[in-house]
């Protein structure tokens, strides 16, 4: 038995355009938004700066004691 399938239509689009059919409050998952917290970005820099200053203070103290 063979299935009686409808013939494909040439005038039908292959991809359905849903971008223009979205609601106003819809969030597109493909859209990339960068929202990085400034505190999170500066925290590692502050830790590294503190470590360098602590090492410099320890070296200064050690060298001044000798």
PyMOL Python script that loads the backbone (N, CA, C, O; Angstrom):
from pymol import cmd

cmd.read_pdbstr("""\
ATOM      1  N   UNK A   1       0.830  -1.181   0.000  1.00  0.00           N
ATOM      2  CA  UNK A   1       0.000   0.000   0.000  1.00  0.00           C
ATOM      3  C   UNK A   1       0.878   1.249   0.000  1.00  0.00           C
ATOM      4  O   UNK A   1       1.850   1.328   0.752  1.00  0.00           O
ATOM      5  N   UNK A   2       0.546   2.196  -0.819  1.00  0.00           N
ATOM      6  CA  UNK A   2       1.282   3.450  -0.859  1.00  0.00           C
ATOM      7  C   UNK A   2       0.414   4.553  -0.269  1.00  0.00           C
ATOM      8  O   UNK A   2      -0.807   4.558  -0.425  1.00  0.00           O
ATOM      9  N   UNK A   3       1.062   5.469   0.399  1.00  0.00           N
ATOM     10  CA  UNK A   3       0.325   6.578   1.007  1.00  0.00           C
ATOM     11  C   UNK A   3      -0.002   7.622  -0.044  1.00  0.00           C
ATOM     12  O   UNK A   3       0.820   7.921  -0.910  1.00  0.00           O
ATOM     13  N   UNK A   4      -1.186   8.167   0.031  1.00  0.00           N
ATOM     14  CA  UNK A   4      -1.616   9.204  -0.895  1.00  0.00           C
ATOM     15  C   UNK A   4      -1.316  10.557  -0.249  1.00  0.00           C
ATOM     16  O   UNK A   4      -2.176  11.151   0.401  1.00  0.00           O
ATOM     17  N   UNK A   5      -0.073  11.037  -0.439  1.00  0.00           N
ATOM     18  CA  UNK A   5       0.342  12.292   0.169  1.00  0.00           C
ATOM     19  C   UNK A   5       0.087  13.444  -0.783  1.00  0.00           C
ATOM     20  O   UNK A   5       0.133  13.270  -2.001  1.00  0.00           O
ATOM     21  N   UNK A   6      -0.186  14.634  -0.228  1.00  0.00           N
ATOM     22  CA  UNK A   6      -0.387  15.776  -1.126  1.00  0.00           C
ATOM     23  C   UNK A   6       0.940  16.212  -1.745  1.00  0.00           C
ATOM     24  O   UNK A   6       1.999  16.082  -1.130  1.00  0.00           O
ATOM     25  N   UNK A   7       0.866  16.716  -2.933  1.00  0.00           N
ATOM     26  CA  UNK A   7       2.064  17.180  -3.636  1.00  0.00           C
ATOM     27  C   UNK A   7       2.558  18.467  -2.982  1.00  0.00           C
ATOM     28  O   UNK A   7       1.749  19.288  -2.552  1.00  0.00           O
ATOM     29  N   UNK A   8       3.889  18.655  -2.902  1.00  0.00           N
ATOM     30  CA  UNK A   8       4.399  19.891  -2.299  1.00  0.00           C
ATOM     31  C   UNK A   8       4.079  21.097  -3.175  1.00  0.00           C
ATOM     32  O   UNK A   8       4.092  21.021  -4.404  1.00  0.00           O
ATOM     33  N   UNK A   9       3.793  22.203  -2.512  1.00  0.00           N
ATOM     34  CA  UNK A   9       3.472  23.430  -3.236  1.00  0.00           C
ATOM     35  C   UNK A   9       4.723  24.286  -3.323  1.00  0.00           C
ATOM     36  O   UNK A   9       5.444  24.429  -2.336  1.00  0.00           O
ATOM     37  N   UNK A  10       4.992  24.858  -4.493  1.00  0.00           N
ATOM     38  CA  UNK A  10       6.173  25.682  -4.696  1.00  0.00           C
ATOM     39  C   UNK A  10       6.015  27.081  -4.118  1.00  0.00           C
ATOM     40  O   UNK A  10       7.019  27.727  -3.817  1.00  0.00           O
ATOM     41  N   UNK A  11       4.801  27.567  -3.953  1.00  0.00           N
ATOM     42  CA  UNK A  11       4.598  28.929  -3.488  1.00  0.00           C
ATOM     43  C   UNK A  11       4.614  29.036  -1.957  1.00  0.00           C
ATOM     44  O   UNK A  11       4.562  30.146  -1.428  1.00  0.00           O
ATOM     45  N   UNK A  12       4.684  27.928  -1.245  1.00  0.00           N
ATOM     46  CA  UNK A  12       4.699  27.958   0.214  1.00  0.00           C
ATOM     47  C   UNK A  12       6.116  28.232   0.712  1.00  0.00           C
ATOM     48  O   UNK A  12       7.066  27.649   0.191  1.00  0.00           O
ATOM     49  N   UNK A  13       6.282  29.110   1.711  1.00  0.00           N
ATOM     50  CA  UNK A  13       7.625  29.373   2.242  1.00  0.00           C
ATOM     51  C   UNK A  13       8.147  28.168   3.018  1.00  0.00           C
ATOM     52  O   UNK A  13       7.382  27.425   3.634  1.00  0.00           O
ATOM     53  N   UNK A  14       9.468  27.992   2.975  1.00  0.00           N
ATOM     54  CA  UNK A  14      10.061  26.861   3.678  1.00  0.00           C
ATOM     55  C   UNK A  14      10.163  27.113   5.173  1.00  0.00           C
ATOM     56  O   UNK A  14      10.072  26.179   5.969  1.00  0.00           O
ATOM     57  N   UNK A  15      10.351  28.365   5.558  1.00  0.00           N
ATOM     58  CA  UNK A  15      10.493  28.719   6.966  1.00  0.00           C
ATOM     59  C   UNK A  15       9.387  29.691   7.329  1.00  0.00           C
ATOM     60  O   UNK A  15       9.121  30.650   6.604  1.00  0.00           O
ATOM     61  N   UNK A  16       8.755  29.436   8.444  1.00  0.00           N
ATOM     62  CA  UNK A  16       7.695  30.326   8.902  1.00  0.00           C
ATOM     63  C   UNK A  16       8.344  31.515   9.604  1.00  0.00           C
ATOM     64  O   UNK A  16       9.177  31.335  10.493  1.00  0.00           O
ATOM     65  N   UNK A  17       7.969  32.707   9.213  1.00  0.00           N
ATOM     66  CA  UNK A  17       8.532  33.922   9.805  1.00  0.00           C
ATOM     67  C   UNK A  17       7.772  34.247  11.081  1.00  0.00           C
ATOM     68  O   UNK A  17       6.662  34.776  11.041  1.00  0.00           O
ATOM     69  N   UNK A  18       8.386  33.922  12.217  1.00  0.00           N
ATOM     70  CA  UNK A  18       7.730  34.198  13.501  1.00  0.00           C
ATOM     71  C   UNK A  18       8.283  35.444  14.168  1.00  0.00           C
ATOM     72  O   UNK A  18       7.752  35.865  15.196  1.00  0.00           O
ATOM     73  N   UNK A  19       9.335  36.051  13.622  1.00  0.00           N
ATOM     74  CA  UNK A  19       9.936  37.218  14.260  1.00  0.00           C
ATOM     75  C   UNK A  19       8.955  38.379  14.277  1.00  0.00           C
ATOM     76  O   UNK A  19       8.868  39.109  15.264  1.00  0.00           O
ATOM     77  N   UNK A  20       8.225  38.549  13.200  1.00  0.00           N
ATOM     78  CA  UNK A  20       7.296  39.665  13.117  1.00  0.00           C
ATOM     79  C   UNK A  20       5.958  39.348  13.788  1.00  0.00           C
ATOM     80  O   UNK A  20       5.112  40.233  13.920  1.00  0.00           O
ATOM     81  N   UNK A  21       5.761  38.122  14.203  1.00  0.00           N
ATOM     82  CA  UNK A  21       4.513  37.738  14.836  1.00  0.00           C
ATOM     83  C   UNK A  21       4.604  37.740  16.356  1.00  0.00           C
ATOM     84  O   UNK A  21       3.645  37.355  17.026  1.00  0.00           O
ATOM     85  N   UNK A  22       5.744  38.167  16.922  1.00  0.00           N
ATOM     86  CA  UNK A  22       5.920  38.135  18.366  1.00  0.00           C
ATOM     87  C   UNK A  22       5.108  39.234  19.037  1.00  0.00           C
ATOM     88  O   UNK A  22       4.827  40.276  18.444  1.00  0.00           O
ATOM     89  N   UNK A  23       4.742  38.977  20.277  1.00  0.00           N
ATOM     90  CA  UNK A  23       4.030  39.980  21.047  1.00  0.00           C
ATOM     91  C   UNK A  23       5.013  41.040  21.538  1.00  0.00           C
ATOM     92  O   UNK A  23       6.227  40.842  21.489  1.00  0.00           O
ATOM     93  N   UNK A  24       4.488  42.145  22.001  1.00  0.00           N
ATOM     94  CA  UNK A  24       5.335  43.249  22.442  1.00  0.00           C
ATOM     95  C   UNK A  24       6.144  42.881  23.678  1.00  0.00           C
ATOM     96  O   UNK A  24       7.260  43.374  23.849  1.00  0.00           O
ATOM     97  N   UNK A  25       5.603  42.021  24.546  1.00  0.00           N
ATOM     98  CA  UNK A  25       6.307  41.662  25.776  1.00  0.00           C
ATOM     99  C   UNK A  25       7.084  40.348  25.650  1.00  0.00           C
ATOM    100  O   UNK A  25       7.543  39.806  26.655  1.00  0.00           O
ATOM    101  N   UNK A  26       7.234  39.842  24.449  1.00  0.00           N
ATOM    102  CA  UNK A  26       7.943  38.572  24.241  1.00  0.00           C
ATOM    103  C   UNK A  26       9.441  38.809  24.240  1.00  0.00           C
ATOM    104  O   UNK A  26       9.918  39.767  23.633  1.00  0.00           O
ATOM    105  N   UNK A  27      10.191  37.943  24.917  1.00  0.00           N
ATOM    106  CA  UNK A  27      11.656  38.016  24.935  1.00  0.00           C
ATOM    107  C   UNK A  27      12.203  36.986  23.964  1.00  0.00           C
ATOM    108  O   UNK A  27      11.954  35.789  24.105  1.00  0.00           O
ATOM    109  N   UNK A  28      12.948  37.458  22.984  1.00  0.00           N
ATOM    110  CA  UNK A  28      13.529  36.581  21.977  1.00  0.00           C
ATOM    111  C   UNK A  28      14.724  35.846  22.576  1.00  0.00           C
ATOM    112  O   UNK A  28      15.679  36.505  22.986  1.00  0.00           O
ATOM    113  N   UNK A  29      14.722  34.509  22.647  1.00  0.00           N
ATOM    114  CA  UNK A  29      15.852  33.784  23.252  1.00  0.00           C
ATOM    115  C   UNK A  29      17.120  33.862  22.402  1.00  0.00           C
ATOM    116  O   UNK A  29      18.206  33.597  22.916  1.00  0.00           O
ATOM    117  N   UNK A  30      17.021  34.210  21.141  1.00  0.00           N
ATOM    118  CA  UNK A  30      18.202  34.329  20.285  1.00  0.00           C
ATOM    119  C   UNK A  30      18.921  35.662  20.493  1.00  0.00           C
ATOM    120  O   UNK A  30      20.093  35.800  20.141  1.00  0.00           O
ATOM    121  N   UNK A  31      18.218  36.643  21.065  1.00  0.00           N
ATOM    122  CA  UNK A  31      18.798  37.973  21.238  1.00  0.00           C
ATOM    123  C   UNK A  31      19.744  37.971  22.435  1.00  0.00           C
ATOM    124  O   UNK A  31      19.350  37.593  23.539  1.00  0.00           O
ATOM    125  N   UNK A  32      21.000  38.395  22.219  1.00  0.00           N
ATOM    126  CA  UNK A  32      22.012  38.423  23.272  1.00  0.00           C
ATOM    127  C   UNK A  32      22.042  39.800  23.913  1.00  0.00           C
ATOM    128  O   UNK A  32      22.254  40.804  23.233  1.00  0.00           O
ATOM    129  N   UNK A  33      21.831  39.847  25.220  1.00  0.00           N
ATOM    130  CA  UNK A  33      21.929  41.094  25.959  1.00  0.00           C
ATOM    131  C   UNK A  33      23.010  40.934  27.014  1.00  0.00           C
ATOM    132  O   UNK A  33      22.985  39.995  27.809  1.00  0.00           O
ATOM    133  N   UNK A  34      23.959  41.862  27.013  1.00  0.00           N
ATOM    134  CA  UNK A  34      25.045  41.795  27.976  1.00  0.00           C
ATOM    135  C   UNK A  34      24.701  42.717  29.127  1.00  0.00           C
ATOM    136  O   UNK A  34      24.619  43.934  28.958  1.00  0.00           O
ATOM    137  N   UNK A  35      24.500  42.137  30.291  1.00  0.00           N
ATOM    138  CA  UNK A  35      24.236  42.902  31.507  1.00  0.00           C
ATOM    139  C   UNK A  35      25.170  42.375  32.584  1.00  0.00           C
ATOM    140  O   UNK A  35      24.804  41.481  33.346  1.00  0.00           O
ATOM    141  N   UNK A  36      26.378  42.928  32.649  1.00  0.00           N
ATOM    142  CA  UNK A  36      27.341  42.458  33.634  1.00  0.00           C
ATOM    143  C   UNK A  36      27.387  43.450  34.780  1.00  0.00           C
ATOM    144  O   UNK A  36      27.480  44.661  34.576  1.00  0.00           O
ATOM    145  N   UNK A  37      27.320  42.919  35.979  1.00  0.00           N
ATOM    146  CA  UNK A  37      27.385  43.742  37.167  1.00  0.00           C
ATOM    147  C   UNK A  37      28.799  44.287  37.312  1.00  0.00           C
ATOM    148  O   UNK A  37      29.768  43.535  37.204  1.00  0.00           O
ATOM    149  N   UNK A  38      28.923  45.583  37.554  1.00  0.00           N
ATOM    150  CA  UNK A  38      30.237  46.212  37.635  1.00  0.00           C
ATOM    151  C   UNK A  38      31.008  45.717  38.857  1.00  0.00           C
ATOM    152  O   UNK A  38      32.232  45.600  38.808  1.00  0.00           O
ATOM    153  N   UNK A  39      30.309  45.428  39.940  1.00  0.00           N
ATOM    154  CA  UNK A  39      30.977  44.911  41.141  1.00  0.00           C
ATOM    155  C   UNK A  39      31.594  43.544  40.900  1.00  0.00           C
ATOM    156  O   UNK A  39      32.677  43.249  41.404  1.00  0.00           O
ATOM    157  N   UNK A  40      30.915  42.721  40.139  1.00  0.00           N
ATOM    158  CA  UNK A  40      31.438  41.393  39.826  1.00  0.00           C
ATOM    159  C   UNK A  40      32.659  41.510  38.927  1.00  0.00           C
ATOM    160  O   UNK A  40      33.581  40.700  39.022  1.00  0.00           O
ATOM    161  N   UNK A  41      32.670  42.494  38.070  1.00  0.00           N
ATOM    162  CA  UNK A  41      33.808  42.675  37.169  1.00  0.00           C
ATOM    163  C   UNK A  41      35.022  43.236  37.901  1.00  0.00           C
ATOM    164  O   UNK A  41      36.155  42.886  37.572  1.00  0.00           O
ATOM    165  N   UNK A  42      34.800  44.102  38.889  1.00  0.00           N
ATOM    166  CA  UNK A  42      35.914  44.746  39.580  1.00  0.00           C
ATOM    167  C   UNK A  42      36.409  43.980  40.800  1.00  0.00           C
ATOM    168  O   UNK A  42      37.499  44.269  41.293  1.00  0.00           O
ATOM    169  N   UNK A  43      35.658  43.030  41.294  1.00  0.00           N
ATOM    170  CA  UNK A  43      36.064  42.281  42.483  1.00  0.00           C
ATOM    171  C   UNK A  43      37.381  41.524  42.280  1.00  0.00           C
ATOM    172  O   UNK A  43      38.248  41.628  43.148  1.00  0.00           O
ATOM    173  N   UNK A  44      37.589  40.776  41.200  1.00  0.00           N
ATOM    174  CA  UNK A  44      38.885  40.113  41.020  1.00  0.00           C
ATOM    175  C   UNK A  44      40.048  41.107  40.907  1.00  0.00           C
ATOM    176  O   UNK A  44      41.147  40.836  41.390  1.00  0.00           O
ATOM    177  N   UNK A  45      39.805  42.246  40.275  1.00  0.00           N
ATOM    178  CA  UNK A  45      40.847  43.260  40.174  1.00  0.00           C
ATOM    179  C   UNK A  45      41.204  43.812  41.550  1.00  0.00           C
ATOM    180  O   UNK A  45      42.379  44.047  41.834  1.00  0.00           O
ATOM    181  N   UNK A  46      40.217  44.018  42.397  1.00  0.00           N
ATOM    182  CA  UNK A  46      40.470  44.512  43.752  1.00  0.00           C
ATOM    183  C   UNK A  46      41.228  43.477  44.579  1.00  0.00           C
ATOM    184  O   UNK A  46      42.101  43.844  45.365  1.00  0.00           O
ATOM    185  N   UNK A  47      40.916  42.209  44.421  1.00  0.00           N
ATOM    186  CA  UNK A  47      41.611  41.154  45.162  1.00  0.00           C
ATOM    187  C   UNK A  47      43.073  41.079  44.729  1.00  0.00           C
ATOM    188  O   UNK A  47      43.962  40.933  45.569  1.00  0.00           O
ATOM    189  N   UNK A  48      43.322  41.175  43.451  1.00  0.00           N
ATOM    190  CA  UNK A  48      44.708  41.137  42.947  1.00  0.00           C
ATOM    191  C   UNK A  48      45.475  42.364  43.426  1.00  0.00           C
ATOM    192  O   UNK A  48      46.629  42.245  43.837  1.00  0.00           O
ATOM    193  N   UNK A  49      44.857  43.533  43.381  1.00  0.00           N
ATOM    194  CA  UNK A  49      45.523  44.750  43.846  1.00  0.00           C
ATOM    195  C   UNK A  49      45.831  44.665  45.336  1.00  0.00           C
ATOM    196  O   UNK A  49      46.901  45.097  45.763  1.00  0.00           O
ATOM    197  N   UNK A  50      44.922  44.122  46.132  1.00  0.00           N
ATOM    198  CA  UNK A  50      45.160  43.959  47.561  1.00  0.00           C
ATOM    199  C   UNK A  50      46.308  42.982  47.810  1.00  0.00           C
ATOM    200  O   UNK A  50      47.138  43.217  48.688  1.00  0.00           O
ATOM    201  N   UNK A  51      46.364  41.900  47.054  1.00  0.00           N
ATOM    202  CA  UNK A  51      47.442  40.919  47.227  1.00  0.00           C
ATOM    203  C   UNK A  51      48.804  41.540  46.893  1.00  0.00           C
ATOM    204  O   UNK A  51      49.789  41.284  47.585  1.00  0.00           O
ATOM    205  N   UNK A  52      48.857  42.348  45.840  1.00  0.00           N
ATOM    206  CA  UNK A  52      50.121  42.996  45.469  1.00  0.00           C
ATOM    207  C   UNK A  52      50.544  43.998  46.547  1.00  0.00           C
ATOM    208  O   UNK A  52      51.717  44.056  46.919  1.00  0.00           O
ATOM    209  N   UNK A  53      49.590  44.782  47.046  1.00  0.00           N
ATOM    210  CA  UNK A  53      49.913  45.747  48.102  1.00  0.00           C
ATOM    211  C   UNK A  53      50.330  45.046  49.391  1.00  0.00           C
ATOM    212  O   UNK A  53      51.243  45.509  50.074  1.00  0.00           O
ATOM    213  N   UNK A  54      49.676  43.940  49.732  1.00  0.00           N
ATOM    214  CA  UNK A  54      50.057  43.200  50.940  1.00  0.00           C
ATOM    215  C   UNK A  54      51.455  42.613  50.791  1.00  0.00           C
ATOM    216  O   UNK A  54      52.241  42.634  51.739  1.00  0.00           O
ATOM    217  N   UNK A  55      51.770  42.090  49.612  1.00  0.00           N
ATOM    218  CA  UNK A  55      53.115  41.553  49.378  1.00  0.00           C
ATOM    219  C   UNK A  55      54.156  42.663  49.447  1.00  0.00           C
ATOM    220  O   UNK A  55      55.230  42.460  50.014  1.00  0.00           O
ATOM    221  N   UNK A  56      53.861  43.833  48.880  1.00  0.00           N
ATOM    222  CA  UNK A  56      54.797  44.957  48.922  1.00  0.00           C
ATOM    223  C   UNK A  56      55.003  45.432  50.355  1.00  0.00           C
ATOM    224  O   UNK A  56      56.127  45.745  50.748  1.00  0.00           O
ATOM    225  N   UNK A  57      53.928  45.490  51.139  1.00  0.00           N
ATOM    226  CA  UNK A  57      54.057  45.912  52.544  1.00  0.00           C
ATOM    227  C   UNK A  57      54.863  44.898  53.341  1.00  0.00           C
ATOM    228  O   UNK A  57      55.671  45.287  54.184  1.00  0.00           O
ATOM    229  N   UNK A  58      54.665  43.614  53.097  1.00  0.00           N
ATOM    230  CA  UNK A  58      55.424  42.583  53.808  1.00  0.00           C
ATOM    231  C   UNK A  58      56.892  42.640  53.417  1.00  0.00           C
ATOM    232  O   UNK A  58      57.764  42.500  54.275  1.00  0.00           O
ATOM    233  N   UNK A  59      57.177  42.841  52.144  1.00  0.00           N
ATOM    234  CA  UNK A  59      58.566  42.939  51.692  1.00  0.00           C
ATOM    235  C   UNK A  59      59.228  44.181  52.274  1.00  0.00           C
ATOM    236  O   UNK A  59      60.384  44.129  52.694  1.00  0.00           O
ATOM    237  N   UNK A  60      58.502  45.297  52.301  1.00  0.00           N
ATOM    238  CA  UNK A  60      59.047  46.522  52.877  1.00  0.00           C
ATOM    239  C   UNK A  60      59.367  46.323  54.358  1.00  0.00           C
ATOM    240  O   UNK A  60      60.420  46.746  54.835  1.00  0.00           O
ATOM    241  N   UNK A  61      58.465  45.687  55.067  1.00  0.00           N
ATOM    242  CA  UNK A  61      58.687  45.440  56.502  1.00  0.00           C
ATOM    243  C   UNK A  61      59.869  44.522  56.701  1.00  0.00           C
ATOM    244  O   UNK A  61      60.691  44.761  57.586  1.00  0.00           O
ATOM    245  N   UNK A  62      59.977  43.470  55.898  1.00  0.00           N
ATOM    246  CA  UNK A  62      61.084  42.532  56.027  1.00  0.00           C
ATOM    247  C   UNK A  62      62.413  43.203  55.710  1.00  0.00           C
ATOM    248  O   UNK A  62      63.399  42.992  56.417  1.00  0.00           O
ATOM    249  N   UNK A  63      62.448  44.009  54.654  1.00  0.00           N
ATOM    250  CA  UNK A  63      63.669  44.689  54.286  1.00  0.00           C
ATOM    251  C   UNK A  63      64.058  45.788  55.286  1.00  0.00           C
ATOM    252  O   UNK A  63      65.243  46.034  55.510  1.00  0.00           O
ATOM    253  N   UNK A  64      63.068  46.440  55.880  1.00  0.00           N
ATOM    254  CA  UNK A  64      63.358  47.486  56.865  1.00  0.00           C
ATOM    255  C   UNK A  64      63.870  46.898  58.169  1.00  0.00           C
ATOM    256  O   UNK A  64      64.609  47.559  58.899  1.00  0.00           O
ATOM    257  N   UNK A  65      63.481  45.648  58.474  1.00  0.00           N
ATOM    258  CA  UNK A  65      63.909  45.001  59.707  1.00  0.00           C
ATOM    259  C   UNK A  65      65.339  44.520  59.613  1.00  0.00           C
ATOM    260  O   UNK A  65      65.978  44.328  60.648  1.00  0.00           O
ATOM    261  N   UNK A  66      65.865  44.319  58.437  1.00  0.00           N
ATOM    262  CA  UNK A  66      67.229  43.796  58.328  1.00  0.00           C
ATOM    263  C   UNK A  66      68.282  44.855  58.350  1.00  0.00           C
ATOM    264  O   UNK A  66      69.470  44.546  58.266  1.00  0.00           O
TER     265      UNK A  66
END
""", "prot")
cmd.dss("prot")
cmd.show_as("cartoon", "prot")
cmd.util.cbc("prot")
cmd.orient("prot")
